[in-house]
Amino acid sequence: MTPQELRTFCLSFNATVEDFPFSPEISVFKVLGKLFALTSLDARPLTVNLKCDPDDAVRLRAEYEGLIIPGYHMNKRHWNTVTADGDLPDQLVRELIEDSYDLVVAGLPRSERLRLDRS
């Protein structure tokens, strides 16, 4: 996956914005103000921090050792750092991004989830 493909895919989700709260080099993708993906699009290798179900996080780290690791500078129980331009299939990376978005949306108040459904 290229940096532009990663950016475009993250922005394809409903009510998603790209923000730069840490520095101009760090893209933070948020849904209704809540972070679901964090990446430095200029970094090599290209990695992205994604929210993950804790049980899935451990399984994915074991299955894709070295390509999916505990989230860098994040809560390691709930976040993974995924190498997006390595040996992982692009489809898997897209699924992990979508899962992260869905987990964040699921944690939003009901009124905000309903607002997303109407958008």
Kinemage of the C-alpha trace (Angstrom):
@kinemage 1
@onewidth
@group {chain A} dominant
@subgroup {mainchain}
@vectorlist {calphas} color= white
{ca met a 1} P 0.000 0.000 0.000
{ca thr a 2} L 1.336 3.413 -0.918
{ca pro a 3} L 1.106 6.427 1.405
{ca gln a 4} L -1.503 8.035 -0.868
{ca glu a 5} L -3.586 4.838 -0.955
{ca leu a 6} L -3.446 4.672 2.854
{ca arg a 7} L -4.501 8.310 3.187
{ca thr a 8} L -7.306 7.978 0.626
{ca phe a 9} L -8.639 4.815 2.252
{ca cys a 10} L -8.661 6.347 5.747
{ca leu a 11} L -10.485 9.424 4.444
{ca ser a 12} L -13.086 7.280 2.664
{ca phe a 13} L -14.908 6.517 5.923
{ca asn a 14} L -17.937 8.521 6.956
{ca ala a 15} L -17.188 11.745 8.930
{ca thr a 16} L -13.407 11.188 8.848
{ca val a 17} L -10.942 14.062 8.918
{ca glu a 18} L -7.169 14.229 8.782
{ca asp a 19} L -5.573 16.289 11.533
{ca phe a 20} L -1.986 17.173 12.482
{ca pro a 21} L -2.065 17.757 16.274
{ca phe a 22} L 1.471 16.474 16.930
{ca ser a 23} L 3.458 17.778 13.959
{ca pro a 24} L 2.982 18.446 10.234
{ca glu a 25} L 4.536 15.031 9.475
{ca ile a 26} L 2.115 12.963 11.580
{ca ser a 27} L -1.302 12.345 10.016
{ca val a 28} L -4.030 11.580 12.527
{ca phe a 29} L -7.292 10.252 11.112
{ca lys a 30} L -10.308 10.870 13.317
{ca val a 31} L -14.015 10.130 13.260
{ca leu a 32} L -16.022 12.746 15.153
{ca gly a 33} L -12.875 13.790 17.005
{ca lys a 34} L -11.756 10.275 17.983
{ca leu a 35} L -8.490 8.842 16.667
{ca phe a 36} L -8.629 5.597 14.670
{ca ala a 37} L -5.375 5.758 12.635
{ca leu a 38} L -2.049 7.524 13.108
{ca thr a 39} L 0.800 7.490 10.597
{ca ser a 40} L 3.774 9.332 9.208
{ca leu a 41} L 3.063 9.112 5.482
{ca asp a 42} L 6.688 9.964 4.631
{ca ala a 43} L 8.206 7.241 6.816
{ca arg a 44} L 9.866 4.163 5.394
{ca pro a 45} L 8.707 1.588 6.063
{ca leu a 46} L 5.185 2.982 6.047
{ca thr a 47} L 3.473 2.055 9.316
{ca val a 48} L 0.113 2.930 10.792
{ca asn a 49} L -1.122 2.697 14.383
{ca leu a 50} L -4.581 1.120 14.511
{ca lys a 51} L -7.014 0.342 17.302
{ca cys a 52} L -7.634 -3.381 17.732
{ca asp a 53} L -9.648 -5.735 19.903
{ca pro a 54} L -7.179 -6.912 22.595
{ca asp a 55} L -7.580 -10.625 21.758
{ca asp a 56} L -7.202 -9.974 18.039
{ca ala a 57} L -4.192 -7.747 18.701
{ca val a 58} L -2.264 -10.585 20.356
{ca arg a 59} L -3.284 -13.087 17.650
{ca leu a 60} L -2.275 -10.748 14.810
{ca arg a 61} L 1.114 -10.027 16.415
{ca ala a 62} L 1.824 -13.750 16.633
{ca glu a 63} L 0.572 -14.496 13.116
{ca tyr a 64} L 2.418 -11.588 11.449
{ca glu a 65} L 5.478 -11.378 13.658
{ca gly a 66} L 7.547 -8.292 12.935
{ca leu a 67} L 4.911 -6.807 10.614
{ca ile a 68} L 2.278 -6.200 13.289
{ca ile a 69} L 3.701 -5.142 16.632
{ca pro a 70} L 2.357 -3.533 19.823
{ca gly a 71} L 1.297 0.058 19.138
{ca tyr a 72} L 4.228 2.466 19.181
{ca his a 73} L 3.594 5.174 21.831
{ca met a 74} L 0.064 3.812 22.311
{ca asn a 75} L -1.775 1.577 24.777
{ca lys a 76} L -0.245 -1.750 23.742
{ca arg a 77} L -3.324 -3.689 24.783
{ca his a 78} L -5.613 -1.851 22.349
{ca trp a 79} L -3.319 -0.625 19.576
{ca asn a 80} L -1.080 -2.256 16.977
{ca thr a 81} L 1.508 -0.741 14.675
{ca val a 82} L 1.004 -2.273 11.237
{ca thr a 83} L 3.643 -2.201 8.492
{ca ala a 84} L 1.550 -1.156 5.509
{ca asp a 85} L 4.115 -1.307 2.705
{ca gly a 86} L 5.726 -4.602 3.642
{ca asp a 87} L 4.732 -8.185 3.173
{ca leu a 88} L 1.171 -7.805 4.449
{ca pro a 89} L -1.515 -8.039 1.770
{ca asp a 90} L -3.140 -4.656 1.068
{ca gln a 91} L -6.554 -6.234 1.684
{ca leu a 92} L -5.536 -7.197 5.231
{ca val a 93} L -4.275 -3.662 5.903
{ca arg a 94} L -7.593 -2.261 4.634
{ca glu a 95} L -9.522 -4.686 6.876
{ca leu a 96} L -7.460 -3.651 9.908
{ca ile a 97} L -8.072 0.043 9.176
{ca glu a 98} L -11.797 -0.603 8.810
{ca asp a 99} L -11.831 -2.610 12.053
{ca ser a 100} L -10.111 0.283 13.845
{ca tyr a 101} L -12.692 2.755 12.512
{ca asp a 102} L -15.550 0.434 13.512
{ca leu a 103} L -14.165 -0.017 17.050
{ca val a 104} L -13.904 3.733 17.532
{ca val a 105} L -17.414 4.312 16.158
{ca ala a 106} L -18.788 1.597 18.450
{ca gly a 107} L -17.398 3.532 21.418
{ca leu a 108} L -19.127 6.783 20.449
{ca pro a 109} L -22.290 7.883 22.230
{ca arg a 110} L -25.476 6.548 20.647
{ca ser a 111} L -26.529 10.010 19.418
{ca glu a 112} L -23.246 10.407 17.499
{ca arg a 113} L -23.508 6.900 16.019
{ca leu a 114} L -27.022 7.753 14.819
{ca arg a 115} L -25.724 10.971 13.296
{ca leu a 116} L -23.118 8.955 11.393
{ca asp a 117} L -25.811 6.575 10.097
{ca arg a 118} L -27.744 9.525 8.658
{ca ser a 119} L -24.683 10.987 6.876
